[in-house]
Amino acid sequence: MPVYRIRGVDVDFPYDAYDCQITYMDRVLQSLQQGNNALLESPTGTGKTLCLLCSALAWRRTFGEFLRGGGGGGGGGGSQPSGSQQSGASATQSSSYPVIIYASRTHSQLRQVIKELKATSYRPKMAVLGSREQMCIHEEVSKLRGKAQNNGCHYLCKKRMCRHNNIVTDYMKNNTELGSEPFDIEDLVNIGRTKGPCPYYISRELSKSVDILFAPYNYLIDPGNRRSLTGISWDNAVLIFDEAHNLESICADAASFDLLTSNLTSCITEAQECIQLCSFKRSIENSAEKQFDPENYAILKALLMALEKKIGELVIDSKELGYTKPGSYIYEFLSELNITSETSKKLIETIDSASLLLEEGNSGETKAGVKAKSTVSRLETIRDMLDIIFKGGGQNHAKYYSFHVNESSRQTSGDSLQVFGKASRTLSWWCFNPGLAMEEFLKLGVRSIILTSGTLSPLDSLAMELNLEFPVRLENPHVISQDQIWVGVVPVGPSGHPLNSSYRTRETVKYKQELGTVIDGLLVFFPSYSMMDKCIDYWKNRNHEHSVDDSTIWQRMCKHKQPVIEPRQSSNFPNAIEDYAAKLRDPSTSGAIFFAVCRGKVSEGLDFADRAGRAVIVTGMPFSTPTDPKVRLKREYLDKQAKPSNKNPKALTGEEWYVQQAARAVNQAVGRVIRHRHDYGAIIYCDERFVWPNYQSQMSYWLKPYIKCYSKYGEVVQTLTRFFRDKVCVDPKEMDCNDSVSPPADKCLPQEILSDSPATAVNEHRGTTVSLNATTRKDNYMKFTQITPANRTTLPMKHGCSTSQLASSRGQFSQDSQVVDLIDNATMHGQLKEHTLKSMRLKKAKIADVSSQLKHNVESRALTGNGGQQSTPPSKRSTIEQACEKNEAIQERCGGQESTTGPAFLKLAREKLSTAEYGEFVEFMKALKLKTMHIKDSLEAIAKLFSSPGRLTLLEGFRVFVSKNHLPLYEQLVRKYTMANT
């Protein structure tokens, strides 16, 4: 593995790094070394997560070796204490060494990050935090959800009635090396199920002394969750927020609350239950404990009833505008109920006692005839509300809030019922300054905060929203070349009618007809569910006015692609993804088209790599509803902050924020198309507003050089068809259609966009995929001179790279590569030798280009296993000669039989295997290439496919494509299945 010296730090990286990856790692190290905050944008597919992990852990290791684990790779130096020495040193080390806290939005994203960590040679002491819902293995508590589960767990642990929690301490003492190897939540759960200790509390114990801690956002942003992270020295911590494009909205939501009157009614019911439980306890136990004083809960109930009444008495003149006051009005409103900063403390104590009391009632210990509900405790929402309002005992933060009450006849919660036939009201206290959450980290004295994502732009407005200084910034280019991306703005349809999804035109028949004629893509994003539903409904019932047959617009679409529609309900989403994947793989169809919405699940976290996502169509800007009270008040707040009297010339206006939020959602959606270095695809903006400079200025930095605006629809069809035809010409297996192009309904283009061969499975948890596809086989794909490294970084940087880096590439095309190249070779209808030679030339070209470009600031060296000595790279000629020797050896082992050459072998495989089986064979070969399966499992699966009596020639012939290292294993499989057939 190459080791890159960046800013004096040796960074061990699993692969030869691209320019933009080295630049990214440089910015991470700059932030960490200088103790500054950083905003780092790098497109999906540039290896952002791997760069972040390697550079951050390399920096951490400069302070000393990792706690209780291996020293990582790449010449870390120094030996680890072992046994009792290590356990004694941990406390001292953990107090002085910085801890890295790596946060992402979801557990599935963290799972992928940990998978990336496993690919590195770094082995820091780690922990991963999760919820009880994911980790609890108790027979009864694991069936509960939310607050009920937390309360049930607290109660059993307090009474020492949970056998899993009781043995955590002993298990940790006997397994001190736990956390020294990367693990995931599922691994902890498996330990719990097989060994007995509670996975949830194991993770909590581990988090007290770690080098790196993985956690969801809410564990850092929510003050309660953050307080529970004991043992962390915050003044020496580094916070990394990955996938941070939504961080400002998450921070604002965490500091806000919405109190429905129906939920308030549930709180009143719980307070009444507490009164009954206390009365019962006192009658049978004669207890005078303060916790069991029913008078406290009677006061709580009276206050809640008064609050409910007061909310109902507010005069709402306009249902659309609601009742709005400045944020500070909340204190006047509550003071009339005698709820102040002082009395709120007593109120919070009472609510805490009520939660414990309800836990006992729910456990069945009391026989009062009052059954506490499993959904306890709604009262805790009141506690959270009071914490937000009286935060820090002051009122200064109220200036960033708005007090709002709205009335609705429609309930948003499943257990909310209208009371006495009245419309439900919601009391809201909305925070419009996301920086409040970030300020908490400044108070804790954290060393650095790093925000990173593929779609952070524009960086200035994000920094202003979070109210933080970010001296280190980066907008990285992509690792792809110009011939891998087509980006076009389509302002008009085939008949010349403007495409504009604004509220003025989107309801017109002409717009829906024109949009329906244009769409013939793969992933189609609408601004909203409402817009998508209306368009699809129209298309299903109408045909185009110039249509020569009676087919509806929808029927015409379905001739080319089988449709899948993103559901509103998240519970139905997995089924939609399975349906899409099945239609991609179905050989009887020409693929699938996924109709989705910006800000939906499809746009946020899914990986549509390769043929699963060759084109993205954006039908318009996903502006939030301008009349929505929260949106309207946020715009008013920003406009007020941007007034000249506030003397803040850089302040963001309400309109600017409004446009940027929509643009960021578009950028996130179009990020589905290019997922790795060798991917390619098209991004099509079907709205004339994307021609406007102020809209284009909001697009991701890496896209801007490729954007072209077309005045005529015919030009779009012509250039887009040429783009995909060029890619298909390189990759003949995607050429399943004729050459005719007949706009607007082109039959060739959709099939070129998506092959009907078995497609890459769509997987929410799949990360960056490095695979060799069509573009890998083009001689000009390594034009590194076209990739300007980070030309929008904070400081100019000249890169340098010593030629000793090249040593790491020597011998990388082992026989393992030949197994991978088999499929690629067959699709080229060429010779294995020729393709391998081309691959070797490309590999060498990439390294040579990197070496010639990177100068001065970055040194790279490849350390061999021989004491870290540097090796001299082979010449280009010797590299090609090595490839020739390998291929000659293969041909000799084949004995000259045509059946064992790449193309001929696959031809025979197609004859011997069914369509489904051949598809499985291709997937197993991809698994070998991508290393998504263990090699042993892949070879065994392939051998089993070839085990039938009529396929033994395949079983025998495939051995020449197996690497020497794994040939003994494959020979065993050959003998096994040969004997079974004799």
ZAMARGU-4260 file (C-alpha; in steps of 0.2 Angstrom, whole numbers, plus 5000, padded with zeros to 4 digits):
<rodrens>
0) 5000/5000/5000 | 5007/5017/4996 | 5010/5029/5010 | 5008/5048/5006 | 5017/5061/5017
5) 5005/5076/5018 | 5009/5090/5029 | 5022/5080/5038 | 5010/5066/5042 | 5012/5048/5034
10) 4995/5043/5028 | 4993/5025/5024 | 4980/5024/5009 | 4974/5007/5002 | 4975/5013/4984
15) 4985/5024/4972 | 4977/5041/4977 | 4970/5053/4964 | 4974/5072/4964 | 4958/5076/4972
20) 4960/5063/4985 | 4977/5070/4990 | 4970/5087/4991 | 4955/5082/5001 | 4967/5073/5014
25) 4978/5089/5014 | 4963/5099/5019 | 4958/5087/5033 | 4975/5088/5040 | 4976/5107/5039
30) 4960/5108/5049 | 4966/5095/5062 | 4983/5102/5064 | 4978/5120/5065 | 4963/5117/5076
35) 4951/5125/5063 | 4934/5121/5057 | 4932/5114/5039 | 4919/5113/5025 | 4924/5100/5013
40) 4914/5096/4997 | 4919/5081/4987 | 4907/5073/4974 | 4901/5055/4977 | 4913/5043/4970
45) 4929/5052/4974 | 4932/5041/4989 | 4928/5054/5002 | 4925/5043/5017 | 4941/5033/5014
50) 4951/5049/5013 | 4943/5056/5028 | 4946/5040/5039 | 4964/5038/5033 | 4969/5056/5035
55) 4961/5058/5052 | 4967/5042/5059 | 4985/5046/5053 | 4984/5063/5062 | 4978/5054/5078
60) 4992/5042/5077 | 5005/5056/5078 | 5000/5059/5096 | 5004/5041/5100 | 4999/5023/5096
65) 4980/5018/5096 | 4973/5013/5112 | 4972/4994/5115 | 4974/4989/5097 | 4986/4987/5083
70) 4996/5001/5077 | 4989/5003/5060 | 4999/5002/5045 | 5012/5012/5035 | 5026/5014/5047
75) 5017/5020/5062 | 5032/5017/5074 | 5032/5012/5092 | 5025/4996/5099 | 5008/4994/5108
80) 5008/4990/5127 | 5000/4973/5130 | 4990/4964/5143 | 4989/4973/5159 | 5001/4987/5153
85) 4989/4992/5140 | 4974/4992/5152 | 4984/5003/5164 | 4989/5015/5151 | 4972/5017/5143
90) 4965/5029/5156 | 4980/5040/5154 | 4981/5039/5136 | 4962/5043/5133 | 4963/5059/5144
95) 4978/5066/5134 | 4975/5059/5116 | 4962/5067/5105 | 4946/5057/5101 | 4938/5057/5084
100) 4919/5057/5084 | 4912/5052/5067 | 4894/5056/5064 | 4882/5053/5050 | 4864/5054/5048
105) 4858/5036/5048 | 4865/5019/5055 | 4865/5012/5037 | 4878/5026/5032 | 4888/5022/5048
110) 4888/5004/5043 | 4896/5009/5026 | 4909/5020/5035 | 4914/5005/5046 | 4915/4994/5031
115) 4927/5007/5023 | 4938/5007/5039 | 4940/4988/5037 | 4948/4991/5020 | 4962/5002/5028
120) 4976/4995/5038 | 4972/5007/5053 | 4965/4998/5068 | 4960/5011/5081 | 4951/5007/5097
125) 4933/5011/5091 | 4915/5010/5097 | 4898/5013/5088 | 4883/5020/5097 | 4865/5014/5093
130) 4848/5015/5100 | 4840/5002/5111 | 4828/4998/5097 | 4843/4991/5087 | 4853/4983/5101
135) 4841/4977/5115 | 4840/4958/5116 | 4829/4957/5132 | 4814/4946/5128 | 4801/4959/5133
140) 4809/4976/5132 | 4815/4973/5114 | 4797/4972/5109 | 4794/4990/5115 | 4798/5006/5105
145) 4803/5024/5109 | 4801/5031/5126 | 4792/5016/5132 | 4808/5005/5128 | 4820/5017/5136
150) 4809/5018/5152 | 4807/4999/5153 | 4826/4997/5151 | 4830/5010/5165 | 4818/5002/5177
155) 4824/4984/5175 | 4842/4990/5176 | 4839/5000/5191 | 4831/4985/5200 | 4845/4974/5193
160) 4832/4963/5184 | 4840/4963/5167 | 4852/4948/5166 | 4860/4955/5151 | 4865/4971/5159
165) 4871/4963/5175 | 4885/4954/5166 | 4892/4968/5155 | 4905/4973/5168 | 4913/4956/5169
170) 4912/4953/5151 | 4921/4969/5148 | 4935/4964/5160 | 4937/4948/5152 | 4937/4955/5134
175) 4949/4970/5135 | 4953/4969/5116 | 4935/4972/5111 | 4935/4987/5099 | 4952/4984/5093
180) 4945/4977/5077 | 4931/4986/5067 | 4914/4980/5071 | 4896/4985/5068 | 4880/4986/5078
185) 4876/4969/5071 | 4892/4962/5078 | 4888/4968/5095 | 4870/4961/5094 | 4878/4944/5089
190) 4889/4945/5104 | 4874/4948/5115 | 4864/4934/5108 | 4878/4921/5109 | 4888/4927/5125
195) 4874/4936/5135 | 4880/4954/5139 | 4869/4968/5133 | 4875/4976/5117 | 4868/4993/5121
200) 4878/4995/5137 | 4894/4987/5129 | 4894/5001/5117 | 4892/5013/5131 | 4906/5006/5140
205) 4917/5005/5125 | 4914/5024/5121 | 4922/5029/5137 | 4939/5026/5130 | 4941/5026/5111
210) 4952/5033/5097 | 4936/5035/5086 | 4918/5034/5090 | 4904/5032/5077 | 4887/5039/5081
215) 4872/5046/5073 | 4869/5065/5072 | 4857/5065/5086 | 4869/5059/5099 | 4879/5075/5096
220) 4866/5088/5093 | 4854/5083/5106 | 4860/5089/5123 | 4853/5075/5133 | 4861/5062/5122
225) 4877/5072/5122 | 4877/5072/5141 | 4876/5053/5142 | 4893/5052/5133 | 4903/5051/5148
230) 4922/5049/5148 | 4925/5060/5132 | 4936/5074/5134 | 4927/5087/5123 | 4940/5100/5124
235) 4952/5088/5114 | 4939/5081/5102 | 4937/5082/5084 | 4919/5081/5077 | 4916/5075/5059
240) 4899/5077/5052 | 4898/5066/5036 | 4883/5068/5024 | 4881/5085/5031 | 4871/5093/5017
245) 4855/5093/5029 | 4864/5098/5045 | 4857/5115/5047 | 4839/5109/5046 | 4843/5095/5058
250) 4851/5107/5070 | 4836/5119/5069 | 4823/5105/5071 | 4833/5099/5086 | 4831/5116/5095
255) 4812/5118/5090 | 4796/5109/5096 | 4778/5107/5090 | 4765/5103/5104 | 4749/5096/5097
260) 4734/5099/5109 | 4730/5080/5106 | 4747/5075/5113 | 4744/5087/5127 | 4728/5078/5131
265) 4738/5062/5132 | 4750/5070/5144 | 4735/5075/5155 | 4729/5057/5155 | 4746/5051/5161
270) 4746/5064/5175 | 4729/5057/5181 | 4737/5039/5180 | 4751/5045/5191 | 4738/5052/5204
275) 4730/5035/5205 | 4746/5025/5206 | 4752/5036/5220 | 4736/5035/5230 | 4737/5016/5228
280) 4755/5015/5234 | 4751/5026/5249 | 4736/5015/5254 | 4745/4998/5254 | 4763/5004/5258
285) 4760/5019/5269 | 4774/5027/5260 | 4778/5045/5263 | 4791/5047/5249 | 4790/5063/5240
290) 4790/5053/5224 | 4773/5046/5228 | 4765/5062/5234 | 4749/5063/5223 | 4747/5082/5226
295) 4763/5085/5215 | 4754/5076/5200 | 4738/5085/5203 | 4747/5101/5201 | 4755/5095/5185
300) 4738/5089/5179 | 4731/5106/5183 | 4745/5116/5174 | 4743/5105/5158 | 4724/5107/5158
305) 4727/5126/5160 | 4739/5126/5145 | 4727/5116/5134 | 4714/5129/5138 | 4725/5144/5135
310) 4731/5137/5118 | 4712/5135/5113 | 4708/5153/5118 | 4720/5161/5107 | 4711/5171/5093
315) 4716/5165/5076 | 4710/5177/5063 | 4717/5169/5048 | 4719/5150/5046 | 4732/5152/5033
320) 4743/5164/5044 | 4739/5157/5061 | 4744/5166/5077 | 4761/5172/5077 | 4772/5182/5089
325) 4790/5185/5092 | 4800/5171/5100 | 4801/5180/5117 | 4782/5179/5119 | 4783/5161/5125
330) 4789/5168/5142 | 4774/5180/5144 | 4762/5166/5138 | 4769/5153/5151 | 4771/5166/5165
335) 4752/5168/5166 | 4752/5149/5170 | 4765/5152/5183 | 4778/5143/5173 | 4794/5152/5174
340) 4813/5148/5174 | 4812/5144/5192 | 4796/5134/5193 | 4800/5124/5177 | 4814/5116/5187
345) 4801/5109/5200 | 4790/5104/5185 | 4804/5094/5177 | 4808/5085/5193 | 4789/5080/5194
350) 4789/5074/5176 | 4805/5064/5179 | 4797/5056/5194 | 4781/5053/5184 | 4791/5043/5171
355) 4798/5032/5184 | 4781/5029/5192 | 4773/5025/5176 | 4788/5012/5172 | 4783/5003/5188
360) 4765/5004/5184 | 4769/4997/5167 | 4779/4983/5175 | 4764/4976/5184 | 4772/4978/5201
365) 4757/4988/5206 | 4740/4981/5206 | 4730/4997/5207 | 4719/4991/5192 | 4727/5006/5182
370) 4736/4999/5167 | 4750/5011/5162 | 4751/5012/5143 | 4765/5005/5133 | 4768/5021/5125
375) 4774/5030/5140 | 4778/5044/5142 | 4771/5058/5133 | 4775/5068/5148 | 4793/5068/5143
380) 4788/5079/5127 | 4783/5092/5140 | 4800/5090/5149 | 4810/5092/5132 | 4799/5107/5128
385) 4804/5116/5145 | 4822/5111/5142 | 4822/5121/5126 | 4812/5136/5132 | 4822/5138/5148
390) 4839/5133/5141 | 4853/5139/5152 | 4841/5148/5163 | 4841/5163/5151 | 4830/5171/5137
395) 4843/5177/5125 | 4841/5163/5113 | 4822/5168/5111 | 4827/5181/5098 | 4831/5167/5086
400) 4813/5160/5088 | 4795/5162/5082 | 4780/5158/5093 | 4766/5151/5081 | 4750/5142/5084
405) 4740/5135/5069 | 4724/5126/5068 | 4720/5111/5057 | 4706/5099/5055 | 4718/5086/5049
410) 4728/5076/5062 | 4746/5072/5058 | 4749/5059/5072 | 4741/5042/5071 | 4736/5042/5089
415) 4729/5059/5089 | 4710/5061/5091 | 4700/5077/5089 | 4693/5082/5106 | 4675/5087/5107
420) 4674/5089/5089 | 4685/5104/5089 | 4699/5107/5076 | 4716/5102/5083 | 4729/5116/5087
425) 4748/5115/5087 | 4759/5126/5098 | 4776/5129/5089 | 4792/5137/5095 | 4803/5137/5079
430) 4822/5140/5079 | 4828/5149/5064 | 4846/5149/5069 | 4854/5132/5067 | 4870/5139/5074
435) 4863/5138/5092 | 4867/5119/5091 | 4885/5122/5085 | 4888/5135/5098 | 4886/5122/5111
440) 4901/5113/5104 | 4911/5129/5105 | 4907/5131/5123 | 4913/5113/5125 | 4929/5118/5117
445) 4931/5105/5104 | 4946/5106/5093 | 4939/5105/5076 | 4922/5103/5067 | 4923/5095/5050
450) 4908/5095/5039 | 4908/5085/5023 | 4897/5079/5009 | 4895/5078/4990 | 4883/5093/4990
455) 4887/5107/5002 | 4888/5121/4990 | 4886/5136/4991 | 4898/5135/5006 | 4896/5154/5011
460) 4878/5152/5015 | 4880/5136/5024 | 4894/5144/5035 | 4882/5159/5039 | 4868/5148/5043
465) 4878/5138/5056 | 4886/5154/5063 | 4903/5146/5063 | 4920/5151/5056 | 4926/5139/5043
470) 4944/5144/5038 | 4947/5128/5029 | 4936/5125/5013 | 4936/5114/4998 | 4925/5112/4983
475) 4933/5097/4974 | 4932/5092/4956 | 4927/5074/4951 | 4939/5060/4947 | 4929/5057/4930
480) 4934/5064/4913 | 4924/5075/4902 | 4918/5060/4891 | 4910/5052/4906 | 4897/5065/4909
485) 4883/5074/4899 | 4875/5088/4907 | 4862/5098/4898 | 4848/5111/4901 | 4832/5107/4891
490) 4821/5123/4891 | 4809/5117/4878 | 4800/5101/4872 | 4799/5093/4855 | 4785/5105/4850
495) 4795/5120/4856 | 4784/5123/4871 | 4793/5130/4886 | 4797/5117/4900 | 4794/5127/4916
500) 4787/5119/4932 | 4783/5135/4942 | 4766/5136/4949 | 4761/5148/4935 | 4762/5134/4921
505) 4764/5117/4930 | 4745/5114/4930 | 4743/5117/4911 | 4739/5103/4899 | 4752/5109/4887
510) 4766/5108/4900 | 4761/5090/4906 | 4760/5085/4888 | 4777/5092/4883 | 4785/5085/4899
515) 4777/5068/4896 | 4785/5068/4878 | 4802/5072/4884 | 4804/5060/4898 | 4812/5044/4893
520) 4825/5042/4906 | 4830/5031/4920 | 4828/5041/4936 | 4815/5055/4935 | 4814/5068/4950
525) 4799/5079/4953 | 4799/5094/4964 | 4785/5086/4975 | 4774/5071/4978 | 4759/5082/4973
530) 4767/5087/4956 | 4772/5069/4952 | 4755/5062/4956 | 4746/5075/4945 | 4758/5072/4930
535) 4757/5053/4931 | 4738/5054/4933 | 4737/5065/4917 | 4749/5054/4907 | 4738/5038/4911
540) 4722/5046/4904 | 4728/5057/4890 | 4738/5055/4874 | 4748/5068/4865 | 4739/5080/4854
545) 4749/5075/4839 | 4749/5057/4843 | 4745/5046/4828 | 4737/5032/4839 | 4726/5030/4854
550) 4740/5026/4866 | 4741/5037/4881 | 4758/5045/4886 | 4760/5033/4900 | 4758/5018/4888
555) 4771/5025/4877 | 4783/5027/4892 | 4779/5009/4897 | 4784/5002/4880 | 4802/5007/4884
560) 4804/5006/4902 | 4794/4998/4916 | 4788/5011/4929 | 4791/5011/4947 | 4784/5025/4958
565) 4792/5031/4974 | 4779/5029/4988 | 4775/5042/5001 | 4775/5029/5015 | 4793/5025/5020
570) 4786/5007/5025 | 4783/5004/5007 | 4799/5010/5001 | 4809/4993/5002 | 4796/4985/4991
575) 4798/4999/4978 | 4817/4996/4978 | 4815/4977/4976 | 4803/4980/4962 | 4815/4992/4953
580) 4829/4980/4955 | 4819/4965/4948 | 4813/4975/4933 | 4831/4980/4929 | 4836/4962/4929
585) 4821/4956/4919 | 4827/4951/4902 | 4810/4952/4894 | 4810/4971/4897 | 4821/4985/4892
590) 4824/4991/4909 | 4815/5002/4922 | 4811/5020/4925 | 4810/5026/4943 | 4798/5041/4947
595) 4804/5050/4963 | 4804/5066/4972 | 4818/5078/4977 | 4821/5076/4996 | 4814/5059/4995
600) 4822/5043/5000 | 4828/5039/4982 | 4837/5056/4981 | 4845/5055/4998 | 4854/5039/5001
605) 4853/5026/4987 | 4867/5021/4976 | 4862/5019/4958 | 4879/5014/4951 | 4882/5009/4933
610) 4867/5003/4923 | 4856/5006/4938 | 4857/5024/4935 | 4863/5030/4918 | 4853/5046/4917
615) 4844/5057/4929 | 4830/5069/4924 | 4826/5084/4935 | 4809/5091/4930 | 4810/5107/4941
620) 4816/5116/4956 | 4809/5108/4972 | 4804/5125/4981 | 4795/5123/4998 | 4778/5129/4999
625) 4780/5148/5001 | 4764/5149/5011 | 4769/5136/5024 | 4770/5145/5040 | 4788/5139/5045
630) 4795/5143/5028 | 4786/5161/5028 | 4793/5165/5045 | 4810/5159/5041 | 4811/5170/5026
635) 4805/5185/5036 | 4818/5181/5050 | 4832/5181/5037 | 4826/5197/5029 | 4826/5205/5045
640) 4844/5199/5049 | 4850/5206/5032 | 4843/5223/5034 | 4857/5237/5032 | 4854/5242/5050
645) 4861/5226/5056 | 4878/5230/5047 | 4880/5212/5041 | 4883/5214/5022 | 4886/5195/5020
650) 4869/5191/5028 | 4858/5179/5018 | 4841/5185/5013 | 4825/5175/5014 | 4824/5173/4995
655) 4842/5168/4994 | 4840/5155/5007 | 4824/5149/4998 | 4832/5146/4982 | 4848/5138/4989
660) 4837/5125/4999 | 4829/5120/4983 | 4846/5120/4973 | 4854/5109/4987 | 4840/5096/4985
665) 4843/5096/4966 | 4861/5093/4968 | 4858/5079/4980 | 4846/5071/4967 | 4858/5072/4952
670) 4872/5064/4963 | 4864/5048/4960 | 4871/5046/4942 | 4890/5046/4945 | 4894/5034/4959
675) 4913/5029/4956 | 4928/5033/4945 | 4923/5022/4930 | 4904/5026/4930 | 4896/5037/4917
680) 4879/5045/4914 | 4868/5060/4909 | 4860/5074/4919 | 4845/5082/4911 | 4837/5098/4918
685) 4820/5099/4910 | 4816/5117/4916 | 4820/5133/4907 | 4824/5141/4923 | 4840/5131/4924
690) 4846/5142/4910 | 4847/5157/4922 | 4864/5161/4929 | 4858/5163/4947 | 4851/5145/4946
695) 4867/5138/4938 | 4877/5147/4951 | 4869/5136/4964 | 4874/5119/4956 | 4888/5108/4963
700) 4905/5115/4958 | 4911/5099/4949 | 4896/5100/4937 | 4898/5118/4931 | 4911/5115/4918
705) 4900/5102/4909 | 4884/5112/4908 | 4877/5116/4891 | 4861/5125/4887 | 4851/5119/4871
710) 4839/5130/4862 | 4832/5116/4852 | 4825/5100/4858 | 4833/5091/4842 | 4850/5096/4848
715) 4847/5087/4865 | 4842/5071/4856 | 4857/5071/4844 | 4870/5075/4857 | 4863/5064/4871
720) 4861/5049/4858 | 4879/5052/4852 | 4885/5052/4870 | 4878/5035/4874 | 4882/5028/4858
725) 4900/5032/4860 | 4900/5023/4877 | 4890/5008/4870 | 4903/5007/4855 | 4916/5004/4869
730) 4906/4992/4878 | 4897/4981/4865 | 4887/4971/4878 | 4876/4986/4880 | 4872/4987/4861
735) 4856/4979/4860 | 4846/4991/4849 | 4846/4997/4831 | 4855/5013/4826 | 4839/5023/4821
740) 4835/5038/4831 | 4817/5045/4829 | 4814/5059/4841 | 4805/5062/4853 | 4802/5044/4857
745) 4819/5036/4853 | 4819/5017/4855 | 4838/5016/4855 | 4843/5028/4868 | 4833/5021/4883
750) 4841/5004/4879 | 4858/5011/4879 | 4855/5020/4895 | 4851/5004/4903 | 4856/4987/4898
755) 4844/4972/4900 | 4858/4961/4907 | 4858/4958/4925 | 4860/4975/4933 | 4870/4980/4948
760) 4858/4978/4963 | 4852/4994/4971 | 4857/4993/4989 | 4855/5007/5002 | 4870/5002/5011
765) 4882/5000/4996 | 4896/5012/4996 | 4908/5018/4982 | 4911/5004/4970 | 4927/5003/4960
770) 4924/4992/4945 | 4930/4991/4927 | 4917/4995/4915 | 4916/5003/4898 | 4926/5018/4901
775) 4940/5008/4908 | 4944/5002/4891 | 4946/5019/4883 | 4964/5024/4881 | 4960/5042/4885
780) 4951/5040/4901 | 4967/5044/4911 | 4968/5062/4906 | 4973/5069/4923 | 4978/5086/4915
785) 4959/5089/4913 | 4957/5087/4932 | 4961/5103/4940 | 4965/5098/4958 | 4955/5109/4970
790) 4956/5125/4961 | 4944/5132/4973 | 4952/5128/4989 | 4956/5141/5003 | 4974/5142/4999
795) 4984/5138/4983 | 4993/5122/4984 | 5006/5114/4973 | 5008/5095/4974 | 5023/5085/4973
800) 5025/5066/4972 | 5041/5056/4973 | 5043/5043/4960 | 5045/5030/4973 | 5026/5029/4974
805) 5026/5019/4959 | 5034/5004/4968 | 5017/5001/4976 | 5010/4997/4959 | 5022/4983/4954
810) 5015/4966/4952 | 4997/4972/4956 | 4990/4963/4940 | 4992/4946/4948 | 4982/4931/4942
815) 4968/4938/4953 | 4966/4952/4940 | 4964/4939/4927 | 4949/4932/4935 | 4941/4950/4935
820) 4946/4953/4917 | 4938/4938/4910 | 4921/4946/4909 | 4927/4963/4903 | 4937/4953/4890
825) 4922/4944/4884 | 4912/4959/4882 | 4926/4967/4871 | 4925/4951/4859 | 4944/4953/4860
830) 4959/4943/4866 | 4963/4941/4884 | 4981/4946/4881 | 4977/4962/4872 | 4965/4968/4885
835) 4977/4964/4899 | 4991/4974/4890 | 4979/4989/4888 | 4975/4987/4907 | 4993/4988/4911
840) 4996/5003/4900 | 4982/5012/4909 | 4988/5008/4926 | 5005/5014/4922 | 4998/5030/4913
845) 4989/5034/4929 | 5004/5033/4940 | 5015/5042/4928 | 5003/5056/4926 | 5001/5058/4945
850) 5019/5058/4948 | 5022/5072/4935 | 5009/5083/4941 | 5010/5082/4960 | 5024/5094/4966
855) 5032/5102/4981 | 5019/5100/4996 | 5015/5082/4995 | 5028/5068/4996 | 5022/5050/4992
860) 5032/5035/4995 | 5028/5016/4994 | 5034/5006/5008 | 5038/4988/5005 | 5037/4974/5018
865) 5056/4974/5018 | 5059/4986/5032 | 5051/5001/5024 | 5064/5002/5010 | 5059/5010/4994
870) 5059/5001/4978 | 5062/5006/4960 | 5047/5006/4949 | 5048/4995/4934 | 5049/5003/4917
875) 5034/5004/4905 | 5042/4991/4894 | 5045/4979/4908 | 5028/4981/4914 | 5021/4976/4897
880) 5033/4962/4896 | 5027/4956/4913 | 5009/4956/4906 | 5014/4947/4890 | 5023/4933/4901
885) 5007/4931/4911 | 4996/4929/4896 | 5008/4917/4888 | 5008/4907/4904 | 4989/4906/4903
890) 4989/4901/4885 | 5002/4887/4889 | 4991/4881/4903 | 4976/4881/4892 | 4985/4868/4881
895) 4980/4878/4866 | 4961/4874/4869 | 4950/4887/4862 | 4937/4883/4875 | 4948/4890/4889
900) 4951/4907/4881 | 4941/4921/4888 | 4928/4925/4874 | 4927/4906/4869 | 4924/4901/4887
905) 4910/4913/4890 | 4902/4908/4873 | 4903/4890/4880 | 4896/4895/4896 | 4881/4904/4888
910) 4877/4887/4879 | 4879/4876/4894 | 4870/4888/4907 | 4852/4894/4907 | 4849/4913/4906
915) 4846/4914/4924 | 4862/4904/4928 | 4873/4914/4917 | 4867/4929/4925 | 4872/4922/4942
920) 4889/4917/4935 | 4891/4935/4929 | 4886/4942/4946 | 4899/4930/4955 | 4912/4936/4943
925) 4908/4954/4948 | 4909/4949/4966 | 4927/4943/4963 | 4931/4959/4955 | 4923/4970/4968
930) 4928/4959/4982 | 4910/4959/4989 | 4911/4941/4992 | 4924/4931/5000 | 4935/4922/4986
935) 4931/4905/4993 | 4913/4908/4993 | 4913/4915/4975 | 4924/4900/4968 | 4913/4888/4977
940) 4897/4896/4970 | 4905/4896/4952 | 4910/4878/4954 | 4893/4872/4960 | 4886/4881/4944
945) 4897/4870/4933 | 4895/4854/4943 | 4881/4846/4932 | 4887/4831/4921 | 4886/4841/4905
950) 4896/4856/4912 | 4911/4847/4918 | 4921/4855/4903 | 4917/4872/4911 | 4922/4866/4928
955) 4939/4860/4921 | 4942/4875/4910 | 4938/4888/4923 | 4954/4883/4933 | 4965/4893/4921
960) 4957/4909/4927 | 4960/4906/4945 | 4975/4914/4954 | 4989/4903/4960 | 4985/4908/4978
965) 4968/4900/4976 | 4971/4886/4964 | 4973/4873/4977 | 4956/4877/4984 | 4948/4877/4967
970) 4957/4860/4963 | 4948/4853/4978 | 4931/4859/4972 | 4935/4851/4955 | 4939/4834/4963
975) 4924/4836/4974 | 4911/4839/4960 | 4920/4827/4947 | 4919/4812/4960 | 4901/4816/4963
980) 4897/4814/4944 | 4907/4797/4942
</rodrens>
